[in-house]
Amino acid sequence: QVQLVESGGGLVQPGGSLRLSCAASGSIFHIYDMGWYRQTSGKQRELVAAITSGGSMNYADYVKGRFTISRDNAKNTVNLQMNSLKPEDTALYYCKAVIVRGWMYGSEDYWGQGTQVTVSS
């Protein structure tokens, strides 16, 4: 019943910007961490940025100072503002949310389908 849908990916020139958005919907009691991961074909998926329900943030070293993660708890959304994009940022970006579906359940990881970001001149 829980679904995560990403949007905002696309093709952009080096130095450009994109804003990714992810919306969680369905049977949701509480969302702990939300975050963004990226994966290049043939490579392992890696953390880009994450944010807790309380607003604590964690960034990968290679995006610090360029990307900003934010969330709206009331809307169950998480965003990733990406500035100063580099060709090496090209990847499929996935949204992840750690969600509790009910008070009697533990948390569970949910993933979106991914949105493609391509940085090329």
C-alpha positions as CSV (number, residue, x, y, z in Angstrom):
1,Q,0.0,0.0,0.0
2,V,3.0,2.3,0.5
3,Q,4.4,3.9,-2.6
4,L,7.2,6.4,-3.3
5,V,7.1,8.4,-6.5
6,E,10.1,10.4,-7.7
7,S,10.1,13.3,-10.2
8,G,12.3,16.1,-11.4
9,G,15.1,14.2,-13.2
10,G,16.3,15.2,-16.7
11,L,19.1,16.3,-18.8
12,V,21.2,19.3,-17.7
13,Q,24.5,20.9,-18.6
14,P,27.5,20.8,-16.3
15,G,27.0,23.6,-13.7
16,G,23.3,23.5,-14.0
17,S,20.6,22.7,-11.4
18,L,17.8,20.2,-10.9
19,R,15.3,19.7,-8.1
20,L,14.2,16.2,-7.3
21,S,11.0,15.5,-5.4
22,C,9.6,12.3,-3.8
23,A,6.2,11.8,-2.4
24,A,5.2,8.9,-0.1
25,S,1.6,7.8,0.0
26,G,-0.5,4.9,1.3
27,S,-0.8,3.4,4.8
28,I,1.7,5.5,6.8
29,F,1.9,5.8,10.5
30,H,5.2,7.4,10.8
31,I,8.2,8.1,8.5
32,Y,11.7,8.1,10.1
33,D,14.5,8.7,7.7
34,M,14.0,9.8,4.1
35,G,16.8,10.1,1.6
36,W,18.2,9.9,-1.9
37,Y,20.5,7.3,-3.3
38,R,22.0,7.0,-6.8
39,Q,23.2,4.2,-8.9
40,T,25.1,4.0,-12.2
41,S,24.6,0.9,-14.4
42,G,26.9,-1.8,-13.1
43,K,27.7,0.1,-9.9
44,Q,26.5,-0.3,-6.3
45,R,23.8,2.1,-5.1
46,E,25.2,4.8,-2.8
47,L,23.8,7.3,-0.4
48,V,23.6,10.9,-1.6
49,A,21.7,12.5,1.2
50,A,19.4,11.6,4.1
51,I,17.2,13.5,6.5
52,T,15.4,12.3,9.7
53,S,11.9,13.3,10.8
54,G,13.5,15.7,13.2
55,G,15.5,17.4,10.5
56,S,19.0,16.0,11.0
57,M,20.8,15.7,7.7
58,N,23.6,13.6,6.3
59,Y,25.4,14.2,3.0
60,A,27.9,12.2,1.0
61,D,31.2,14.1,0.8
62,Y,31.0,14.5,-2.9
63,V,27.8,16.5,-2.7
64,K,28.4,18.7,0.3
65,G,28.0,22.4,-0.6
66,R,26.2,21.5,-3.8
67,F,23.1,19.5,-2.8
68,T,20.5,20.4,-0.2
69,I,18.0,17.9,1.1
70,S,14.7,19.0,2.7
71,R,11.4,17.4,3.7
72,D,7.8,18.3,4.5
73,N,6.5,16.0,7.2
74,A,2.9,17.1,6.7
75,K,3.0,16.2,3.0
76,N,5.3,13.1,3.4
77,T,7.7,14.5,0.8
78,V,11.4,14.9,0.5
79,N,13.3,17.0,-2.0
80,L,16.8,17.3,-3.3
81,Q,18.1,20.6,-4.7
82,M,21.1,19.8,-6.8
83,N,23.3,22.7,-7.9
84,S,26.6,22.9,-9.7
85,L,26.0,19.5,-11.3
86,K,28.9,17.6,-12.6
87,P,29.0,14.8,-15.3
88,E,29.9,12.4,-12.5
89,D,26.6,13.1,-10.9
90,T,24.9,11.3,-13.8
91,A,22.9,8.4,-12.3
92,L,19.6,6.9,-11.6
93,Y,18.4,8.6,-8.4
94,Y,16.2,6.7,-6.0
95,C,14.1,7.9,-3.1
96,K,14.1,5.9,0.1
97,A,11.9,6.1,3.1
98,V,11.9,4.2,6.4
99,I,8.3,3.9,7.3
100,V,6.2,2.4,10.1
101,R,2.8,1.4,8.8
102,G,1.2,1.0,12.2
103,W,1.9,1.2,15.9
104,M,2.3,-2.6,16.2
105,Y,4.8,-2.8,13.3
106,G,8.5,-2.1,13.1
107,S,10.0,0.1,10.4
108,E,10.5,-1.0,6.9
109,D,12.5,0.4,3.9
110,Y,10.6,1.5,0.9
111,W,12.1,2.6,-2.5
112,G,10.8,4.5,-5.4
113,Q,11.3,3.5,-9.0
114,G,14.0,6.0,-9.6
115,T,14.4,9.1,-11.8
116,Q,17.2,9.6,-14.3
117,V,19.7,12.5,-13.9
118,T,22.0,13.1,-16.8
119,V,24.7,15.8,-16.7
120,S,26.3,16.3,-20.1
121,S,27.4,19.1,-22.4
